[in-house]
Each structure stands twice: as structure tokens, then as C-alpha cells.
């Protein structure tokens, strides 16, 4: 797996910022690929030989922003980050209250008389024009100070030839403020007509509305990362560790591999490990989806964040910190939320050139109205400000990442780990689902399904004798019979003269009786007549089951059938996938008869059977060559090549690490119904992205011409710069709010 590095970014305000950083980092010779996510404020890159982290930090700084390398995630890091975001929102809220305190009086003074509100005599523009303009200037200065970040960032990026949203706000409001200052000077020189050519209230209101939009956007973006926050909270902050024979309470981050951890009823597991003392029941529902508690005793595995329910246990930590199962899940979700979907490519390209084009259009519109239409400088300035303020690429930049953050977070809440935006978009385009049989459609382990005693033998006799003869065998079929006997509380008898007969079965002595357990050929060799069971044998075999015959002292005692049981949800899951318009196939290395029997039970029409492990990827490729968009669902190591070959690889969470690593989507609950959930979620997310992009494009396509005064050419109204600021702020908020609707997604 190729190495990837992550950096936390600061100073970004719009999609143009993200693209500027992306281009600056991509230009480095030691970086193979780089991607910036505006919503998560994260830079992800793939380093090449000779890479040094400081090169990235310097390149980002040169572009006008700040980057800090993201270390392996600790629980405290997440808490610090959440606290920092909360503090930033609190700071913005304080700024908004201060802005309201100066902007509302400023609006009243500048516009009160226009709408019939009385002004004190000392502020009346007719009686005291100098006090009237000076009061507005003084009230505007605090607003400019509060919004000074727009000017610092905006002009710096304009000088560096990377203009962004801040540049638009800075240029527009600076033009309004400078012109207003000029008007103040004219009023003090006796030119009282200039009291009507002040734009102080526009400056303050625009800064206020943009900050309000950023506050609402930040608050909404905080909700998009709730999935990661809820996962982090699953891990306890402290745990009891045995040190020098004594229990010591330590921070979870201080636990090391090999530590002995003591867990009491009701406590969560702080690390992965193995039980070394005691027994209990553990609630693993947050990991596996299994609602019933799982019994744990010495030697059993423990997964971080699961809940101890009854007894006290000691267990040895085998994976801690960033290596635990929970940490890996959090990492997968974070990587997915920070990734890009191909559908975002167009918006990214537009964002790069958007701000310079808007600056050009604003100048052209203002000059056109002034020189060609003969309008006043005040009128042209109003056009100039409105165009700059309304045209912000924020909505374009947020359209895709916010939806991906919410969509992948919603998936994680439901046990569906979608590793990237690319996987989300690819899942949306699927038309064919290939299901591996063993461990995917079936439980992956054989179990006893049928007991058919013959003659005087009872069901209990049949099971007891068969299990006793198989008790020392490691064969999976033997283990299935023994487990069935143990489940019924049968006591197994001693076995002697055990012989494994390759390809046929076994012979043994149990309670002084001679037993033969195996196929027809074995019994025929011993002269045992099994013709009376022929019909039952064929019927069970037709169902895809492995049938064994038991003979006792040369007499047929009955039939036992063993099969890999279907998962309870498999038939319903196949029906659901078919209802979504997907063609469902089964791929297996089993013989055709067994495969067809399983396929009939779950409702699959197309079966690819007898495929060797190295042929699974080739089977997927063949379907792709026919023009199909294929998802492969599997759990075994031999499924890994096919998972990689498919457009979307979906791994069952209970499968091997190789399969999970190779997959694009991981089903933590190991339930096939979650395949349908993943498809539905991908469709809902891509639909949401398309809605966001449509409205973001529509907003700018319609907003800029209106701001340029094209409607005014045909007798329509002009767009006030203050309304332009409001519209710009609401466009970003509306995109994030639309993405948050995915939080209400429910599997149908």
C-alpha cells in the first residue's frame, strides 16, 4: 500500500484557496499526487523519493496559507480539535454580536430617514451633515477591524496572484470604504450633496453577513463530522491496568502492547486483546451488528470499544492506539471524508479560474456603466461591489465534500465503511453484483443440517455414535457433527481403532460396536446394503449438502447431512439488490450441483461455478469487457484479486484482513443486506452532490448577471451590495444544509 501523508490546513475560505494549495503542492518534485478538501480543511498527498515535510509547509505558506503535518490520531488529538473548532465558533459568535452592536445603529443612521424613521437633530443629514457622515465613519471602523482577516488574507493572496473569496470581499468593501471616505472629505469641504454617496453601511453589513454565513457554515460543517466524533466517544478515556501486581488507573493512550487490562461489568474495552482470566458476556453490537451478547472466556479475542456486560475479566492488550480495530475504522472514515469524488473535477477546475474572472467582470461592468451608459461613479461603484460580493466560489467548493462527509459518516453509523468518494461514485454506477458463496451468502462454516435414522436406531443414537467416532478429527465436516452433539448436551463415548479412509470416510470402535461413517462406496466395500437410503441421499445431495452414511455392526443406521448454511438475511438481500435494478450473480469454486442448489435457495439465476481462486479476477474482468459495471462481494483471501479488479470491491467485515484491505467498501456487520444499504446510500449521496452542484452553478450563473445590472438595462431593479452579501452567504449555507439532509437517510 502506498504511503500517504496528511496535513491540517488553515486560512482557507473558498474553493479557490483549496485549488491554489493543491497546485502549489503538486508542483513539488517530491510529491506524486496531492488533494485538498475544503470541508475537512485537510491536505492528503503521496510522497516520492527525497520527500521532506518542511517542503510542503513552505509551499503552502508561499501560497498564503498554513499547513501542519497530522500525526497518528490520538483520542486527545480529536478532543483538542473539537475544542478548537468549538472555540472558533464561539469567537465568531462574539464577533457577530459586536458587529450587530455597530451595524444596526449604522443602518438606522444611514437609512432610517429613507423609510420614515426619525433621527435626532444632531444626526440629521440636513441640519448636521458633518456629524451625520462622521458618525457613520466611526461606526464602520470597528466593523473593518473585526473583519480585518478578509483584508489581510484577501490582499495577500491577490499580491501572490492566488485571489480567493477574501480578495473579492476585500477589494469590494475597500472600494466602497475609500469612496465613502472621499465623500466625507467633500462634505467637510461644504459639498453637502455627497451625504447621499456614502457606502459605509454596505461595508459593515457585507462584513457582518459574510461572517454570519461563515458562522452558520462552520456550525453546519461541525455536524457533518458527527460520525467520527461518535466513534471516538466509544473509546474510554481511562482504563485499569495491572502494574507490578497492582491495579492502576491510566489514560487509554498510555496502554502498551502486553499490558494486563482489568475490565469490570459495564466498562468499555480500551484496546484489542486476548482474555487471560475470567469469563463474561460482551456486547459487540457496535462492531458486528449482533444484538446478542457474546460469551468470552480465556483465549477469546476482545475488540476495542465493545462493552463488558456481566463478569470481570483480565485481558492482554495485543493492539493499542492507532492499531486497534476502532482506530482503523476511524481512520477509514476520515480518509473517506477527506477524499474527492470524480464528479467534483469540473467544480475544482472552475474554482481555480473563477475569482480572476469575477474580478475582470466586475471591472468591465463598472467601466461599462460609467463610460458607455454614462451612469454616475456612485452607480458604477455599486455595480462593482455587488458583482464582487455575490460571486463567491464557496458553494462550488463545498458541494461535493460536505455530501461525502455526511454520506460516509452515515454509512459508518450503519456499519458500512465506504473508503473514498471514488467508491461512492462507482457504487452509484453499478449494474452487476457478484456474490462469493462461502462466507458471503453462506455462514462460511459447515453445520449439521439433517439426521435421518434408519430402522431401530433413534436420532440420538445416530448423532451420539457419529460424533463419538469423529471427536478426534480436525476435518470441518467432523467438527460440524461434534458441535451438533455438544449443542444437544450429548456425552461422547471413547473411541478406539480409529482409521481415516481417504476419500471415503472412517472406521472406528465405539462402545464395542464397529462403525463405518462415510460415502456409499465405503459401505459397499464392507458389504453394507444402503439401497433403502438411496432416494433420501439423492434428495439431500440435490440441495447442495454433503451426505454421510453411518453403519453400525454391518447394518445401516442412518444418514447425516452437513452443509454450509445460508445466512438468514441472504435471500432477502438478493431480492433487495434485484429490486434496485441490479443483476445478481454467484461466483464460487464449488461444483455446479452445490452452487445451483444454493443459488435456487436465494433466488440467483446466474451462477459461475468451479472457479479456481486465481480465476475469480478473470471472471470479473470478462464481465467488465461486456460493458458491465461490477461490484464483487467476498470475504476470503482468494477473493482479494477479484475485489481489486471490480469497479467496487465490497468485503465482509468478518473476513480476512487481506480482503478488507483490498476492498473499497467494508461491511462491518457481515450482513448482505448492507450491500443494498451501501448502494442506496451511494445513490442518495451522488444525487445530493448533483443537487448541490446544480444550485451552486445556477446561483453563480444567475447571480453575476443580475449583479452586473443586466436586468436594469430592461427596466429591472439593481442588486444592492448588501443583498448580494446576504445571497453569497446563504448560498454556502444552503449547500451544507442540503448535504445535512443525508443525515436523515434510511435504508428502504
C-alpha positions, -999 to 999 in steps of 0.1 A, spaced: 0 0 0 15 34 -10 24 58 18 2 88 23 7 119 45 -19 143 58 -17 179 68 -41 201 86 -47 234 68 -57 268 80 -65 301 63 -88 286 35 -121 304 29 -132 291 -5 -126 265 -33 -101 289 -50 -79 286 -18 -81 248 -20 -71 247 -56 -42 272 -50 -28 249 -23 -33 218 -44 -14 233 -74 14 246 -52 20 212 -36 16 193 -68 44 214 -83 69 199 -58 92 173 -74 89 151 -43 51 148 -44 34 123 -67 -2 134 -60 -20 159 -38 -56 166 -29 -71 193 -8 -106 190 9 -122 223 17 -148 208 40 -123 189 62 -95 215 57 -71 187 50 -43 181 25 -36 145 16 -5 137 -6 16 108 -19 53 114 -14 81 104 -37 118 98 -31 136 127 -13 103 140 3 106 163 33 76 176 52 90 211 55 89 214 17 51 211 19 48 235 48 69 261 29 49 256 -4 16 261 14 30 292 32 42 306 -1 6 302 -14 -6 322 15 -19 295 39 -7 274 68 -1 236 70 7 214 99 15 177 95 -12 155 110 3 129 134 -12 95 141 -46 101 156 -49 100 194 -81 104 213 -68 136 229 -60 150 195 -96 146 184 -108 162 216 -84 191 211 -95 195 175 -132 195 186 -124 220 214 -105 243 189 -135 242 165 -159 250 193 -137 279 204 -135 292 169 -173 292 166 -176 309 200 -151 336 188 -172 341 156 -203 344 176 -187 371 198 -176 389 166 -212 388 153 -226 403 185 -200 432 183 -208 437 146 -245 438 154 -238 464 180 -222 488 154 -240 478 122 -276 482 134 -271 518 146 -251 524 114 -281 511 93 -305 533 113 -285 564 108 -278 559 71 -312 546 60 -336 555 88 -348 587 72 -354 569 39 -380 546 55 -396 572 77 -377 567 110 -369 599 128 -333 608 136 -321 631 164 -315 666 152 -277 664 158 -276 634 134 -299 648 107 -281 650 74 -298 682 65 -291 700 98 -258 684 107 -243 668 76 -207 666 91 -219 648 122 -241 625 101 -211 613 79 -186 613 108 -209 591 129 -211 565 101 -174 565 96 -168 559 133 -193 531 134 -177 515 103 -142 514 117 -150 487 144 -166 465 117 -135 468 95 -113 459 125 -134 428 132 -133 418 96 -96 426 92 -89 390 83 -106 394 50 -82 422 41 -51 405 54 -58 373 35 -75 389 5 -48 414 -5 -20 390 4 -35 363 -20 -42 390 -46 -5 400 -45 6 364 -47 -17 360 -78 -39 335 -60 -71 356 -54 -98 340 -34 -131 348 -18 -114 371 7 -99 390 -22 -134 397 -36 -147 409 -3 -115 429 4 -115 447 -30 -152 453 -30 -156 467 5 -123 487 3 -136 504 -29 -168 513 -10 -149 525 21 -124 546 1 -151 562 -20 -171 569 12 -140 585 28 -137 607 -3 -174 617 2 -168 625 39 -139 648 28 -162 665 3 -189 670 29 -164 687 53 -154 710 24 -190 721 21 -202 697 -7 -232 685 12 -247 666 -17 -221 639 -10 -240 628 21 -260 606 -3 -229 589 -17 -218 570 14 -214 532 14 -203 528 50 -234 507 58 -227 484 28 -192 478 41 -204 469 76 -234 449 65 -214 429 39 -187 420 66 -215 411 90 -233 389 66 -202 371 53 -192 364 89 -227 352 97 -225 329 67 -191 315 79 -205 310 114 -236 291 101 -214 272 77 -189 262 104 -217 252 127 -233 230 100 -199 215 90 -194 205 126 -225 184 123 -211 167 92 -183 152 112 -205 138 140 -199 102 128 -162 104 136 -169 121 169 -195 94 179 -169 67 171 -142 84 191 -166 86 221 -169 48 221 -133 45 235 -130 51 273 -106 79 283 -91 58 312 -87 22 320 -74 -1 348 -40 -17 341 -22 -42 363 13 -28 370 36 -46 394 7 -67 406 -14 -37 415 -44 -21 396 -35 14 383 -59 38 365 -41 52 334 -51 72 303 -61 49 275 -33 64 254 -7 51 279 -17 14 274 10 -6 257 10 -40 239 14 -67 265 -3 -48 293 -28 -67 315 -61 -48 315 -88 -54 341 -124 -47 330 -154 -46 353 -191 -51 343 -204 -21 323 -169 -8 312 -158 -5 276 -127 -22 263 -98 3 257 -78 -19 234 -79 -51 213 -66 -82 231 -70 -118 244 -88 -129 276 -63 -143 301 -85 -146 332 -122 -148 339 -153 -151 318 -181 -127 308 -205 -117 280 -196 -88 258 -219 -65 238 -202 -63 203 -232 -48 185 -214 -15 176 -188 -36 157 -207 -66 144 -243 -56 145 -250 -88 166 -276 -78 192 -270 -108 215 -240 -106 239 -211 -129 230 -196 -152 256 -159 -146 263 -135 -169 282 -98 -175 284 -82 -174 249 -111 -155 233 -104 -122 215 -115 -88 227 -123 -58 204 -118 -22 215 -149 -1 223 -171 -32 230 -189 -33 263 -184 -58 291 -217 -69 304 -215 -94 333 -183 -108 348 -149 -92 354 -121 -102 332 -84 -96 327 -71 -95 291 -37 -89 275 -35 -59 251 -24 -70 216 -33 -39 196 -33 -4 211 -37 32 200 -38 37 162 -36 -1 157 -69 -10 174 -99 -21 154 -118 11 164 -88 33 154 -87 17 120 -124 22 115 -120 59 124 -90 62 100 -111 47 72 -140 71 78 -117 101 80 -99 91 48 -133 87 31 -145 120 43 -113 137 31 -114 121 -4 -128 135 -36 -153 121 -60 -146 123 -97 -178 143 -101 -161 172 -83 -134 176 -110 -154 202 -131 -162 223 -100 -125 222 -90 -113 234 -124 -139 262 -125 -130 273 -89 -93 278 -100 -102 305 -126 -134 317 -110 -121 346 -88 -99 362 -115 -128 360 -140 -151 377 -115 -126 404 -108 -125 411 -145 -163 410 -149 -167 435 -120 -143 460 -136 -158 456 -170 -194 460 -157 -184 491 -137 -165 507 -165 -192 499 -190 -219 516 -169 -197 546 -162 -182 552 -197 -207 536 -221 -240 541 -202 -230 574 -187 -240 565 -152 -225 582 -121 -194 570 -103 -216 560 -74 -238 539 -96 -209 521 -112 -192 515 -78 -224 499 -66 -223 475 -96 -186 468 -90 -192 459 -53 -223 438 -60 -205 416 -86 -175 410 -63 -196 402 -33 -222 379 -48 -197 358 -68 -181 335 -43 -170 300 -52 -176 287 -17 -208 269 -27 -189 252 -56 -161 240 -33 -185 227 -6 -209 210 -29 -191 177 -31 -170 173 1 -199 181 25 -221 155 9 -193 129 10 -186 137 47 -223 132 56 -228 102 34 -197 83 45 -204 92 81 -240 79 78 -226 47 63 -202 43 93 -231 47 117 -248 18 100 -217 -4 98 -209 3 62 -174 17 58 -171 35 24 -134 42 19 -135 70 -6 -155 94 -27 -144 74 -57 -160 43 -42 -193 62 -36 -195 74 -72 -185 40 -86 -212 23 -64 -238 47 -79 -229 35 -114 -231 -3 -107 -253 -26 -127 -240 -61 -117 -233 -76 -82 -212 -107 -79 -215 -126 -46 -189 -151 -34 -207 -181 -19 -187 -193 11 -188 -168 40 -207 -143 20 -241 -159 10 -234 -187 35 -221 -186 70 -187 -200 59 -186 -229 82 -203 -263 78 -230 -274 102 -252 -305 106 -285 -299 88 -302 -333 87 -303 -365 108 -322 -394 92 -322 -426 114 -330 -460 98 -346 -490 114 -343 -494 152 -318 -466 156 -330 -433 172 -320 -398 162 -300 -395 195 -282 -429 188 -273 -417 153 -258 -384 164 -241 -398 195 -223 -426 177 -213 -404 147 -200 -376 170 -180 -401 191 -163 -416 161 -154 -381 148 -144 -364 181 -106 -366 174 -108 -355 137 -99 -320 126 -119 -322 94 -146 -294 91 -173 -319 85 -163 -339 116 -163 -307 137 -198 -299 125 -211 -332 138 -193 -330 171 -205 -294 177 -241 -305 170 -238 -333 196 -223 -309 221 -251 -284 215 -276 -311 224 -257 -320 256 -247 -355 245 -218 -371 263 -194 -386 237 -181 -422 242 -144 -432 240 -133 -442 205 -107 -468 195 -92 -483 164 -99 -451 145 -89 -451 109 -93 -423 84 -101 -437 50 -90 -411 24 -118 -401 1 -143 -424 17 -148 -418 54 -136 -436 86 -139 -467 106 -138 -469 144 -148 -488 175 -173 -471 199 -188 -489 229 -177 -522 215 -195 -515 182 -179 -514 148 -187 -481 130 -183 -470 94 -191 -434 86 -187 -421 50 -200 -424 15 -218 -451 -4 -185 -466 -17 -172 -472 18 -204 -491 29 -205 -510 -4 -169 -522 2 -179 -535 36 -210 -552 22 -235 -529 39 -268 -525 20 -276 -489 17 -302 -491 -11 -331 -482 12 -315 -447 17 -308 -440 -19 -337 -418 -25 -331 -397 6 -294 -395 -3 -301 -381 -37 -326 -356 -24 -302 -342 2 -274 -341 -23 -296 -321 -47 -299 -295 -20 -261 -290 -21 -255 -309 11 -227 -334 18 -243 -367 29 -227 -393 51 -240 -428 58 -234 -445 92 -232 -482 95 -232 -500 129 -220 -536 131 -227 -540 94 -262 -525 95 -272 -491 81 -281 -468 110 -289 -437 91 -279 -406 71 -263 -374 83 -262 -343 60 -237 -314 65 -239 -281 47 -227 -245 48 -259 -229 60 -273 -198 43 -271 -166 62 -305 -158 74 -306 -125 55 -292 -138 22 -325 -144 3 -339 -111 13 -307 -93 4 -306 -108 -31 -342 -98 -36 -335 -63 -24 -305 -59 -48 -326 -72 -77 -354 -47 -67 -327 -19 -71 -323 -29 -107 -291 -48 -102 -282 -82 -118 -270 -105 -90 -246 -134 -98 -229 -160 -76 -192 -169 -80 -178 -200 -63 -152 -227 -66 -178 -253 -56 -190 -279 -81 -220 -269 -102 -246 -290 -83 -239 -275 -49 -237 -240 -64 -270 -244 -82 -287 -257 -51 -275 -226 -31 -285 -202 -59 -320 -216 -61 -325 -211 -23 -315 -174 -25 -331 -166 -59 -300 -161 -80 -303 -171 -117 -268 -167 -129 -241 -189 -114 -203 -190 -122 -192 -223 -106 -160 -243 -104 -138 -212 -105 -103 -216 -91 -90 -188 -67 -68 -173 -94 -97 -173 -118 -121 -151 -99 -105 -118 -110 -106 -131 -146 -143 -139 -142 -149 -103 -131 -128 -89 -159 -148 -109 -185 -180 -93 -173 -163 -58 -174 -153 -65 -210 -190 -69 -218 -196 -34 -206 -208 -41 -171 -201 -21 -140 -193 -48 -115 -191 -50 -77 -175 -80 -61 -186 -91 -26 -163 -115 -8 -146 -124 24 -117 -147 17 -80 -141 8 -87 -157 -25 -113 -130 -32 -88 -102 -29 -77 -101 -66 -114 -100 -77 -122 -73 -51 -94 -51 -66 -104 -59 -102 -141 -49 -98 -152 -13 -100 -162 -16 -64 -148 -43 -40 -171 -50 -10 -156 -70 18 -175 -88 46 -162 -74 79 -157 -109 94 -134 -118 65 -97 -118 62 -76 -87 67 -63 -90 30 -99 -89 17 -108 -59 39 -76 -41 28 -83 -48 -9 -120 -36 -7 -135 -2 -14 -164 -8 10 -163 -29 42 -195 -43 58 -187 -44 95 -219 -63 103 -211 -91 78 -247 -89 66 -255 -90 29 -284 -66 35 -257 -39 40 -247 -43 3 -281 -29 -6 -277 -2 20 -243 8 5 -258 10 -30 -288 31 -17 -265 54 3 -242 59 -27 -272 68 -49 -286 92 -23 -251 108 -18 -244 113 -55 -279 126 -60 -273 151 -32 -239 161 -48 -256 167 -82 -283 189 -64 -256 209 -47 -236 214 -79 -267 224 -98 -277 251 -73 -241 263 -69 -237 267 -107 -272 281 -110 -266 306 -82 -234 320 -99 -248 318 -134 -279 339 -124 -264 360 -97 -235 375 -115 -255 389 -145 -281 403 -120 -253 420 -100 -238 434 -133 -270 452 -138 -283 434 -169 -319 434 -155 -315 472 -151 -309 475 -188 -345 464 -193 -360 485 -166 -355 460 -137 -341 468 -103 -304 470 -93 -290 445 -68 -280 462 -36 -245 452 -25 -259 443 9 -284 419 -6 -255 405 -27 -236 398 5 -266 381 20 -272 359 -11 -235 349 -12 -236 338 25 -268 319 21 -255 300 -10 -228 283 11 -251 277 40 -278 262 17 -253 237 2 -241 225 36 -277 223 48 -287 203 18 -258 179 25 -270 175 61 -303 162 48 -284 129 41 -282 125 79 -319 115 77 -311 88 52 -328 54 60 -324 21 42 -356 13 23 
